[in-house]
């Protein structure tokens, strides 16, 4: 089966991955989890795009029915989720961080073949950027906003205003009062993305000034 990673899949709001290895137990050995991540990212690294806002994930775990019933080496569905999510995160993955995942569904499916799994990432209106163009602007408060060089050059003052509104929110009431002044794209805190291979530029950095005026 073919993995669906073209831009049309992102536009249509459904990305599908077929991973032909057994999933890994969350409590399993580190090297097994690293191997799983490597195998998944061999696929996801081929994608030119990455999701930057709300998405839903469905995982279908295919294995023989008798294995589920009789062998302890078959993992409970709750134990396979975290290693898979961790493998989807970062510039080599498909989502900027698992904080943007609002729903996860996991299914057992009987199969006569060796254990494997399928991942579907979807949302009615996926927000995504080309990986090669993605930049995070960071405010003094530590919140980051995903954007691109082109957006910064043409709409920096708008993005700066978004930060001012976001940083002014202190309560639930504040949020709903100012919701119309916020972008559709959510902010994400720096600690969630700092070690995932992204370019992060401080909003007051000289580097940003140079980028804005760069031709």
HELIX and SHEET records of a PDB file:
HELIX    1   1 UNK A    7  UNK A   12  1                                   6    
HELIX    2   2 UNK A   30  UNK A   44  1                                  15    
HELIX    3   3 UNK A   65  UNK A   70  1                                   6    
HELIX    4   4 UNK A   77  UNK A   79  5                                   3    
HELIX    5   5 UNK A   81  UNK A   88  1                                   8    
HELIX    6   6 UNK A   98  UNK A  100  5                                   3    
HELIX    7   7 UNK A  149  UNK A  168  1                                  20    
HELIX    8   8 UNK A  172  UNK A  178  1                                   7    
HELIX    9   9 UNK A  179  UNK A  181  5                                   3    
HELIX   10  10 UNK A  190  UNK A  193  1                                   4    
HELIX   11  11 UNK A  206  UNK A  213  1                                   8    
SHEET    1   A 4 UNK A  14  UNK A  19  0                                        
SHEET    2   A 4 UNK A 116  UNK A 122 -1                                        
SHEET    3   A 4 UNK A  55  UNK A  63 -1                                        
SHEET    4   A 4 UNK A 101  UNK A 110  1                                        
SHEET    1   B 2 UNK A  49  UNK A  51  0                                        
SHEET    2   B 2 UNK A 128  UNK A 130 -1                                        
SHEET    1   C 4 UNK A 188  UNK A 189  0                                        
SHEET    2   C 4 UNK A 143  UNK A 148 -1                                        
SHEET    3   C 4 UNK A 134  UNK A 138 -1                                        
SHEET    4   C 4 UNK A 200  UNK A 202  1                                        
END                                                                             
